[in-house]
Amino acid sequence: MDVSTITWIVTCVVILGLFVFDFFAHVRVPHAPSIKESGFWSAVYISIAVVFGLFVWWKWGHAAGGEYFAGYVTEKALSVDNLFVFVIIMSKFAVPREYQQKVLLLGIVMALVMRGLFIAVGAAAINAYSWVFYLFGAFLIYTAIKLVRESDDPVEHEEERESRLERFVKRVLRTSDDYDGDKLFTRANGKRMATPMLMVLIVIGFTDVLFALDSIPAIYGLTQEPYLVFTANAFALMGLRQLYFLLGGLLDRLVYLSYGLSFILAFIGVKLVLHALHENTLPFINGGEHVSVPEISTVASLAVIIVTLVITTVASLIKSNGDDGGSGTSPAVESGRSDQSNGP
């Protein structure tokens, strides 16, 4: 797949333009978006991602198109799981609902920058050392196991991580307890202090690093083309802000999502290990010769990912409806709404 420099530049400019448009059209003036607004723009950004995938299919062929869509679906699924973490963060810091859009957009931009760096490092490592696929595969399998172990109480595990980070930041920065609009810094008793808004952004930024550690190896298991890795990530992150407000209480009803994502990560991890064996150059494995093992095609990968997500979603909704008669609202979301209605 030959991607010219001008293609890279145009793509980056278009993506940057979409984020700038998003800021001035929706985020610049603080407000809590309606379900209608969130649903419309979620559909717009998903449509843009699909149209781009069809362009890739037309321009570089069905193999590249299949790799893009497999990567996009995987990254979108991981992003939905990330939304649950954002719900916990917003609730913990009692971020006023009208300012959550700004926090989310800045967090998404930080996530894209972080992932861009990881993509560049990953591409360089893969080009230089084929054995990196062993590390990526092992890390994804470890992450899948860890995700299953923490699925018993994800809120508790996430809040524990946030509390440690919050204590560290407070030792470094002078922080106030009150919000000052959507400002990151304020003055109290003549002293310049960080507001809770900055604290939220730092926590989300740190969380973005953890997300990138999972998502980049996962997508490199589906395609080794940096352009497809970057664009799949960028388009998966676009519309994430709107999806946050659209899904709302539905997030906590996806009770089996962690198990589904764990299976997908483990599946891609195994795929990476098989690919590493096929390309093996390590002298202590088969004398440094390639190992004849079956490789999993992109079509098969995409099918496994989609089927897993469908089964996970349907099973989650059936389980939630059976537990509460269909009225289940996310405790984290409900707590956040209560905090926000009372003010910080």
Buried (B, 14 or more C-beta within 10 A) or exposed (E): BEBEEEEBEEBBEEBEEBBEEBBEEBBEEBEBBEEEBBBEBBEBBBEBBEEBBEEBBEEBEEBBBBBBBBBBBBBBBBBBBBBBBBBBBBBBBBBBBBBBBBBBBBBBBBBBEBBBEBBEEBBEBBEEEBBBBBBBBBBBBEBBBBBBEBBEEBBEBBBEBBEEBBEEBEEEEEBBEEBBEBEBBBEBEEEEBBBBBBBBBBBBBBBBBBBBBBBBBBBBBBBBBBBBBBBBBBBBBBBBBBBBBBBBBBBBBBBBBBBBBBBBBBBBBBBBBBBBBBBBEBEEBEEEEEEEEEEBEBEEBBEBBBEBBEBBBEBBBEBBEEEEEEEBBBEBBBBBBEBBEEEB
